[in-house]
Every structure is written in structure tokens, then in C-alpha cells.
Amino acid sequence: MAEQTMRYNDSELQIIKGIFAENDTLLKAIRKTMLQLELDALELAALTEFRKAQSFAVIKKALLPEIDGNEPLSQLVDLYMTIKVIDKHPDEAFFHIKARDNLIKYIRQQLEVLNGNNENPKIKFEDMTRVEGKNGNELFIDLITRNTLIEHTEMQLQILKLLAGKKDETLEQTRERLSKNSSK
């Protein structure tokens, strides 16, 4: 048996293909949910189908990766690992660490919304750019959180779209295409 080198195993890739292949409506619905934007009727229907497919673990793995010793070598990641703090003074690093902590709390909350379990989220996306009543440090942390959320969500959804490929593509063809793309 060949050793898995991708972050997603074959069964997860099969789920990704089955749900996200040629399904920009669902990808946009997930993005809108993560950013607390209004969904149209088609997007609401796509989310309903997504929930029925019981594939929540895959989107959670993409948006809120956690350290798991069973991941393939060189594929271990969580959201704290990607904070650039090495070249920062601890006082400056604090803002980035606090923003990441806020990001993780927000993503957890919105994953519950995405899963249909939380209709009244406490953390509001629009509050991240609200200026009134905040000091400079709070504004800085909120802006880092907001911008990281947008960038992270976009990147992970793009990866899912790339992994999903075309509906008529077999899992083997997908792996071959991804292998060719990674060797470029």
C-alpha cells in the first residue's frame, strides 16, 4: 500500500469530489456563511444538501485544522503554526497571537452555524471593522483577525475546488492531475 502524502486521504478526496466538484454555489455559500453575509435561495438549498451529505468533517479539516499525529509526514498544521512571530518582539507578537485566538473562536462559531447548530452567533464579522468604543490595540487585533479570516477562507475554499476537480474525473485522474500540478 502506497503511503499517503496528501493531507486528505482517499475517502476524504472522494467526499470533496462528491460535494464540491463543479459546485461554486456551495463554495460561495460556505464563504458567505463564514463571513456572515446574506445567502440567496440557491445557496441556502446548497447548504441544506451539504448538511444532508454529512461531510462536515472535511470542511472542518480545511477551515480549522488541528494537530493530528496520524497526518502524513510534512502535512501537520494548525492555525497557530502559521502566525509569523519569529521576527517580532513579544509585544508585537502578542497582537498576532490574540488575533489568531479570536480567529479560531470565530471559525469554531461559524462552523457551528454552517452545520446548522447556531443561529445567533456572538462574534459578529461586521464588528471587526467597527471603530467606535475600541482602542488602537483592539482595532489592530480585529483587523488582523478579519483579514486573516478572509484570506484563510478564500485559500481553503480554492484548495477544495482544486481538489474536487471535475464531476466526471475519477479519483485516480484527480490524483494524477494533482500530482502533475505539484511537480510544476
C-alpha positions in Angstrom: 0.0 0.0 0.0 1.4 3.4 -1.0 2.0 5.8 1.8 -0.4 8.8 1.9 1.4 12.0 1.0 -1.6 14.4 0.8 -3.3 16.0 3.7 -6.6 14.4 2.6 -6.9 10.7 2.3 -8.8 8.9 -0.5 -12.1 8.7 1.3 -11.9 12.5 2.1 -11.0 13.2 -1.5 -14.0 11.2 -2.6 -16.2 13.3 -0.3 -14.6 16.5 -1.6 -15.2 15.4 -5.2 -18.8 14.4 -4.5 -19.7 17.6 -2.8 -17.5 20.4 -4.3 -16.9 19.3 -7.9 -18.3 22.0 -10.2 -20.3 23.4 -7.2 -19.3 27.0 -6.9 -22.7 27.7 -5.4 -21.9 25.6 -2.3 -18.4 27.1 -2.1 -19.8 30.6 -2.2 -22.5 29.7 0.4 -19.8 28.4 2.7 -17.8 31.6 2.2 -20.8 33.8 2.8 -21.6 31.8 6.0 -18.0 32.2 7.2 -18.3 36.0 6.6 -21.8 36.3 7.9 -23.2 37.5 4.6 -26.7 37.0 3.3 -27.4 33.9 1.4 -29.7 33.6 -1.6 -32.2 30.7 -2.1 -29.8 28.6 -4.2 -27.1 29.0 -1.6 -29.4 28.1 1.2 -30.5 25.0 -0.7 -26.8 24.1 -1.4 -26.1 24.3 2.4 -29.1 22.1 3.1 -27.8 19.4 0.7 -24.3 19.9 2.2 -25.7 19.2 5.7 -27.5 16.1 4.5 -24.3 14.7 3.0 -22.8 14.5 6.5 -19.4 15.7 5.2 -18.9 18.3 7.9 -15.5 16.8 9.0 -13.9 17.7 5.6 -14.8 21.4 5.8 -13.8 21.5 9.4 -10.4 19.9 8.5 -10.0 22.6 5.8 -11.1 25.6 7.8 -10.0 24.6 11.3 -7.1 22.2 11.0 -5.9 20.6 14.2 -2.7 18.8 15.1 -3.2 15.1 14.4 -0.4 12.7 14.8 -1.9 10.4 12.1 -1.5 13.0 9.3 1.1 12.2 6.6 4.6 13.5 7.3 5.1 17.2 6.4 1.3 17.7 6.5 0.9 18.6 10.1 -0.7 22.1 10.5 -2.9 24.1 12.8 -3.8 27.8 12.7 -1.3 28.7 15.4 1.6 27.4 13.3 1.0 29.9 10.6 1.5 33.0 12.7 4.6 34.9 11.7 6.1 35.7 15.1 9.8 34.7 14.8 11.0 38.1 13.7 8.6 40.1 16.1 9.2 41.5 19.5 6.9 39.8 22.1 4.9 43.0 22.5 4.1 42.9 18.7 3.7 39.2 18.6 1.0 39.4 21.3 -1.3 41.2 18.8 -1.0 38.5 16.2 -1.4 35.7 18.8 -4.5 37.4 20.2 -5.9 37.9 16.7 -5.3 34.2 15.9 -7.1 33.2 19.1 -10.0 35.4 18.1 -9.9 33.9 14.6 -10.1 30.3 15.9 -13.0 31.2 18.2 -14.8 32.9 15.3 -14.2 29.9 12.9 -15.5 27.5 15.5 -18.6 29.6 15.9 -19.2 29.8 12.2 -18.6 26.1 11.7 -21.5 25.6 14.1 -23.6 28.0 12.0 -22.5 26.1 8.9 -23.6 22.9 10.5 -27.0 24.3 11.4 -26.4 24.4 15.1 -26.1 28.1 15.9 -28.5 30.7 14.6 -27.3 33.6 16.8 -23.5 33.9 16.7 -22.0 36.1 19.4 -19.0 37.2 17.4 -20.1 39.5 14.6 -18.0 39.8 11.4 -19.1 43.4 10.9 -17.9 44.4 14.4 -14.3 43.6 13.3 -14.3 46.9 11.4 -16.3 48.9 13.9 -14.2 51.7 15.2 -16.4 53.2 18.0 -15.6 52.1 21.5 -12.3 50.5 20.7 -8.8 51.5 21.4 -6.0 51.2 18.9 -4.8 47.8 20.1 -8.4 46.4 19.8 -8.8 47.8 16.3 -5.4 46.3 15.3 -6.3 42.9 16.6 -9.8 43.0 15.0 -8.4 44.0 11.6 -5.7 41.2 11.7 -8.5 38.8 12.6 -10.8 40.0 9.8 -8.2 40.0 7.1 -6.7 36.6 8.1 -10.3 35.1 8.1 -10.9 36.3 4.6 -7.6 35.2 3.3 -7.8 31.8 5.0 -11.3 31.1 3.9 -10.6 32.0 0.3 -7.5 29.9 0.2 -9.1 26.8 1.8 -12.2 27.0 -0.5 -9.9 27.4 -3.5 -7.9 24.3 -2.4 -11.2 22.3 -2.0 -12.2 23.4 -5.5 -8.9 22.4 -6.9 -9.0 19.0 -5.1 -12.6 18.4 -6.3 -11.8 18.9 -10.0 -14.5 17.9 -12.5 -17.5 15.6 -11.7 -16.6 13.2 -14.5 -13.0 12.9 -13.3 -12.2 9.7 -11.4 -10.4 9.7 -8.1 -7.3 8.3 -9.9 -7.5 11.0 -12.5 -7.8 13.6 -9.8 -4.7 12.2 -8.0 -2.8 12.2 -11.3 -3.8 15.8 -12.1 -2.8 17.0 -8.6 0.5 15.2 -8.8 1.2 16.9 -12.1 0.3 20.3 -10.7 2.5 19.8 -7.6 5.5 18.9 -9.8 5.3 22.2 -11.8 
